[in-house]
Structures are given as C-alpha cells and as structure tokens.
Amino acid sequence: MNNPLLSGHLAGSEQKSWTDVFAFLGAEEKKRLALVVTETTLEQDTFLFEVGDPADEVFFLAQGRLSVQKKTGFHRKMQVVAILDPGAIVSEAGILLSHIHGVSVRAIEKSHLFRLGRQELEALEQTDPQLVIKLLKHLLLISSLRLEKTSERLAHVL
C-alpha cells in the first residue's frame, strides 16, 4: 500500500497539517498510525455525512472548514451549531459505538481530512494497544473540552 503520509508525496503544507493534527503523537506513533489512516478531500458544499447516516469512523480535519448542522424541527430547516477549523475532530462517538449521526457536517470550503474507521481501530488495538490508548485519551480530552465549553455557553444563556 503506497501511503502518501509515509512516502512524503503530499505537498509541504499538507505534511505540516498531518504533523499538526497528530501533534499529540510521537514520530514513530505517527508512522504506525499512517498505515491505517486514509485521506478524504471534500469540495465546498459537499457533505461529509448527513443526519441518519451510520457513524463508524472518526475524522481529523487538517485543512478547510466544516459546518455542523442540526435539524430544527421546522420542516427541513437546519441550524448551524458549530464551525470546525483545522485540528478539529469530527464524529468521535462513531469510532466506539454503533451510532447514527444526529447532525450533518458540510464543507464550508474545500477541506482535507484524515479518516480512521472502527475496523481499523479494532485491528490497531490488537497490534498496537498503547497507540490506541493514546488516541482514545486524546479523543476523551477533546470531548471533555467541548462539553466544558457547551456548559459555559448554557450557563450564560440561563
């Protein structure tokens, strides 16, 4: 398998994005992770996924911006609930559980992401459990920070 993350075929700014997105990992860990992570590019206004789609993967946003949209309950109207910038993690719950997306995620501009599927994570768990623990700790940290910010916003509203 010719992985451009390992072979250096990506443009310089994209290599920097790989380094930035996975800055919490050491160089050797990044090499091992690169063997199971795939790349995804979304054109502007393209959906990464929509409400009701199955969720069995996590994405790491390297470049671009994404809009997180939730149904409002008024016909088919959607409300933007978050804007994600490079470094964001998308769909982290999908990596752990059988899950259905409750939001839609759409590219505001052309975006480049790294994808880790549940099957790849489970295989990695068998061969490199320490790397999986480090990944899961990072996902937990990000989820905790999001929950903290949401609680702060809710406190200001109430």
C-alpha positions in Angstrom: 0.0 0.0 0.0 1.5 3.3 -1.1 0.6 5.7 1.7 1.5 9.3 0.8 1.7 10.1 4.5 4.7 7.8 4.8 6.2 8.4 1.4 6.2 12.2 1.6 4.2 12.7 -1.6 2.0 15.3 -0.1 2.6 19.0 -0.6 4.6 20.7 2.2 1.5 22.4 3.8 -0.4 19.1 3.8 2.6 17.4 5.5 2.6 20.1 8.1 -1.1 19.5 8.6 -0.5 15.8 9.3 2.1 16.8 11.8 -0.2 19.4 13.4 -3.3 17.2 13.5 -1.4 14.4 15.3 0.9 16.6 17.3 0.0 14.6 20.5 1.8 11.6 19.0 5.5 10.9 18.7 7.2 10.4 15.3 7.1 6.6 15.4 3.5 6.6 16.5 2.6 8.8 13.6 4.2 6.3 11.2 2.3 3.4 12.7 -1.0 5.4 12.6 -0.3 6.4 8.9 -0.6 2.7 8.0 -4.3 2.6 8.9 -5.5 6.2 8.3 -6.9 7.2 4.9 -7.3 10.7 3.4 -10.5 12.3 2.3 -11.0 15.6 0.4 -14.3 17.4 0.4 -15.2 20.1 -2.2 -17.0 23.1 -0.9 -20.7 22.5 -0.1 -20.2 18.7 0.0 -21.5 16.7 2.9 -19.1 14.6 4.9 -22.2 12.9 6.3 -25.8 13.7 7.0 -28.3 13.2 9.8 -29.3 9.5 9.9 -26.1 8.2 8.2 -24.3 5.4 10.0 -21.3 6.5 12.1 -18.4 4.1 12.3 -15.4 6.4 11.8 -13.7 9.5 13.1 -12.2 12.3 11.1 -9.3 14.6 11.8 -9.7 18.0 10.0 -6.3 19.0 8.5 -7.3 21.8 6.2 -10.5 23.8 5.4 -13.6 24.5 7.5 -16.7 22.4 8.2 -20.2 23.4 9.3 -22.0 21.2 11.8 -25.8 21.4 11.2 -28.7 20.1 13.3 -32.4 19.8 12.4 -34.5 22.5 13.9 -37.9 20.7 13.9 -39.3 23.2 11.5 -39.8 21.3 8.2 -36.4 20.5 6.8 -34.7 23.6 8.2 -31.1 23.1 9.6 -29.3 25.3 12.1 -25.5 25.7 12.2 -24.4 24.7 15.7 -20.7 24.8 15.2 -17.9 25.7 12.7 -14.9 23.4 12.8 -11.4 24.6 11.9 -8.2 22.7 11.2 -7.3 20.5 14.1 -10.9 19.6 14.9 -12.0 16.0 15.4 -15.3 15.0 13.8 -17.6 12.1 14.6 -15.6 10.8 17.5 -18.5 8.9 19.0 -18.8 6.8 15.8 -15.5 5.2 16.5 -16.7 3.5 19.7 -20.4 2.6 19.3 -22.9 1.6 16.7 -24.1 5.1 16.2 -26.2 7.1 13.8 -25.3 10.7 13.0 -27.5 13.2 14.7 -26.0 16.1 12.8 -24.9 16.8 9.3 -21.4 18.0 8.5 -20.8 20.0 5.3 -17.6 21.6 3.9 -17.7 25.4 4.0 -14.6 25.4 1.8 -12.5 22.7 0.2 -11.4 20.5 3.2 -8.8 17.8 3.7 -9.4 15.2 6.4 -7.8 12.0 7.7 -10.2 9.1 8.4 -9.9 6.3 10.9 -12.6 3.7 10.7 -13.8 1.5 13.6 -12.5 -1.7 11.9 -9.0 -0.1 11.5 -9.1 1.0 15.1 -10.0 -2.5 16.3 -7.2 -4.0 14.2 -4.8 -1.4 15.6 -6.0 -2.3 19.1 -4.7 -5.9 18.5 -1.3 -4.9 17.2 -0.6 -1.5 19.0 -2.8 -1.1 22.1 -0.6 1.7 23.5 -1.2 3.8 20.4 -5.0 3.2 20.7 -4.9 4.2 24.3 -3.1 7.4 23.4 -5.7 8.1 20.6 -8.6 7.4 22.9 -7.2 9.7 25.6 -6.9 12.5 23.1 -10.5 11.9 21.9 -11.6 12.0 25.6 -9.7 15.2 26.2 -11.3 16.9 23.1 -14.8 15.7 24.1 -14.3 17.0 27.7 -13.2 20.4 26.4 -16.3 20.6 24.1 -18.6 19.6 27.0 -17.0 22.3 29.2 -17.5 25.0 26.5 -21.1 23.9 26.0 -21.7 24.1 29.7 -20.2 27.6 29.8 -22.4 28.8 27.0 -25.5 27.2 28.6 -24.7 28.9 31.9 -24.6 32.3 30.1 -28.0 31.7 28.5 -29.6 30.7 31.8 
